[in-house]
Amino acid sequence: MIWRVLGYVWAAPLTAPALIVAMFFTLFRWVKWIGRGDAAFVWAVNRKRAPQRFVRLWNHKSGMSVGQVVILKNIPDNINDSTRLAHECEHVRQQMILGVFYPVLYVLFWVVIKVVCVHAQARYSNPFELEARRAAGQYIDMEGLHAKLLFLSKKRQR
């Protein structure tokens, strides 16, 4: 219990501005409050009410977490049985442990992977993403095999 409270406090500098933004989006009905998932406050994009520019931001994302605020692309059928939410809740847990160092470390890992492993996908190979996929029971491809196969198939089609 005490560790959870300390996690809330430690992640508060990330959570507070994200909550303000989420409340602003809720006020304009761009997102819809879903509820709580573990330690996360969960919203989903309201595709009918949100401006198209805002909706297009989510074309290549299925969710995002900042502090304890999670915004999902789609409303899950069951908040307690959502793989995407489990993935984002793992990011919330990571942020409760690392606090304000989380975004710095996330970007640092991204840069190192981008520079050192030029054929890897920097975001997909990020250790924070690997851990979140592992926690959610999602597919993990450390070598970027899927991307390599796509590249080879496109090359053969030419």
C-alpha positions, -999 to 999 in steps of 0.1 A, spaced: 0 0 0 27 25 10 47 17 -22 16 25 -43 11 58 -26 48 66 -31 44 57 -68 14 81 -71 35 109 -56 66 100 -76 47 100 -109 26 131 -100 48 156 -120 38 135 -151 2 128 -141 -9 163 -131 -4 180 -165 -18 149 -183 -49 150 -160 -54 187 -169 -52 179 -206 -75 149 -203 -100 170 -184 -98 196 -212 -104 169 -238 -133 155 -217 -149 190 -214 -150 192 -252 -160 155 -255 -130 146 -275 -124 117 -251 -147 96 -230 -140 86 -194 -139 48 -192 -129 43 -156 -99 30 -136 -77 2 -146 -53 -9 -119 -35 24 -111 -45 41 -143 -72 67 -151 -85 56 -185 -102 75 -213 -109 66 -249 -110 88 -280 -145 98 -289 -142 95 -327 -177 110 -333 -171 142 -314 -133 148 -317 -119 169 -345 -105 149 -374 -70 163 -367 -71 149 -332 -85 115 -344 -58 113 -371 -31 115 -343 -44 81 -332 -41 64 -366 -8 48 -357 -13 44 -320 -37 22 -300 -30 39 -267 -9 63 -248 0 68 -211 15 98 -194 18 93 -157 -13 75 -146 -34 89 -174 -42 65 -202 -60 74 -234 -70 45 -257 -78 47 -294 -109 26 -290 -133 19 -261 -125 -17 -249 -153 -42 -246 -143 -51 -211 -119 -28 -192 -107 -57 -171 -99 -78 -201 -81 -55 -225 -47 -64 -238 -41 -28 -249 -50 -15 -215 -27 -41 -199 1 -28 -221 -6 8 -211 -10 -1 -174 25 -16 -175 38 18 -187 19 34 -158 37 10 -134 70 19 -151 63 56 -146 53 51 -109 87 35 -104 109 59 -125 88 91 -121 102 120 -141 131 99 -152 108 77 -173 104 100 -204 142 108 -203 151 71 -202 125 62 -228 140 88 -252 175 79 -243 169 42 -252 152 53 -284 182 74 -294 207 46 -286 188 20 -305 184 44 -335 221 51 -336 236 18 -326 211 -7 -341 204 10 -374 182 -18 -387 161 -21 -356 129 -2 -351 138 22 -323 103 24 -307 95 -13 -311 128 -25 -297 127 -1 -267 131 -21 -234 101 -3 -219 79 -14 -249 93 -49 -247 84 -51 -210 49 -37 -217 42 -62 -244 55 -90 -222 32 -79 -194 2 -78 -217 10 -111 -233 15 -95 -267 39 -106 -295 75 -98 -289 99 -96 -318 134 -85 -307 150 -87 -341 123 -69 -360 117 -100 -381 83 -88 -391 97 -56 -405 125 -74 -423 100 -98 -439 79 -69 -451 110 -52 -465 120 -84 -484 85 -90 -497 83 -55 -511 117 -58 -526 107 -90 -544 76 -74 -558 97 -48 -576 
